[in-house]
């Protein structure tokens, strides 16, 4: 891997750049919370060659949303399920919008 390859990963939301300790610090939570949402299968951190958990920015955003819900009193299992459902809804809405745009493009009269 070249230095250019490494720098390119800095913009990659899926690159597992953060250790568990750093991720917990960034989220203002405990490492136990990260383990718990992992056990609930909300996020699955990648593992380094040494077996240490590594988190991506995308995973940290998901964890932050779960933490917001837990801070509001939602049990962790329920918070994880809510985050998954929110993500599924967002994806379905995106797909529907694409279908709508494609249908509108087909219905548009040809321009002269």
N, C-alpha and C positions, 0 to 999 in steps of 0.2 A: 504494500500500500504506500502510495506516495503522499507527500504533505498535502498536495492539492486534493486528493481523495478524502483525507481527514478533515480538511477545512470544509469541504462540500457537505459533510455529514452534520455540521453545526446547524444547518438550516433544515435538516430532516426531522420532522415531528415524530417519526417512528424509531429513530436511532436511540438505543438504550444507553444514554449518557450519564444517568444519575444513579449513584449508589443509594441503598436504602436509607442510610443516615442523612445524606444530602436531601433526598426526596422528602423525608419526614420533616426536616428543618424547613424546607421551602414551603411545605403545606402547613406548617405550624401544628403538627400532630406527632403522634408517637410511631415508632417502628411497629409496635403491636397493631396499630390501626391498619397500616399497610399490609401486615400479615393477614389480618382479619378480612380485608376486602379481597385479598388473594385467595383465601380459603373459601370465600363466598363466590369466587370465580368472576368477580367484576373485572379484574385485570389479572393478567398472568405475566409477571416480569420475566425478562430473559435472565439467563444465568451466565456469569462470567466463567472463564475456564476454571477458576478456583471455586465455583459454586455460589458466588455472591449474587444477590438479586440486583438487577439493573433496570431502571425505569426510563421510559421515553417521556417527552413533553406531552404527547397525546395521553399517555396513561396518567400523568400527573393532573391533567385537566379533568379527567374522569374521576380520579381520586378526590380532587378538590370539590367537585359537585357532590360526591357521596358525603364528604365531610360536612358540607353545608347542611345537608339533610339531617345528619346525625346530630349536629350542633343544635338543630331545631327540635330535637327530641325523637326523631325517627329511629327505630331500631336498625342496626347495621344491615341485617339481612333484607329488610324492607327497603332501606335506602339503596342498596345495591340493585334490587329489582326495579325500583323506580328509575334509576339511572339507565339501566338496560332498556326499559320501555321507552324512555325519552329518546334514546339514541335510535331505536327502531322506528319510532314515530317520525323523527327528523329525516331518516333515510326514506321512508315511505312518502313523505311530503315532497322530497327532492325528486323521487322517481315520478310521482304524479305530475309535478310541474314540467318535467321533461316530456312526458306523454302529451300534456296539454299543449306545449309549444309545438310538438310534432304534428298534432292534429290541426292546430290553427294554421300551420304552414301548408298543410295539404288542402285546407278549405279556402285559403286566400286565392282570389282570382289572379290569373297571370297578368303581369304588367306588360303594357304595350310599349 
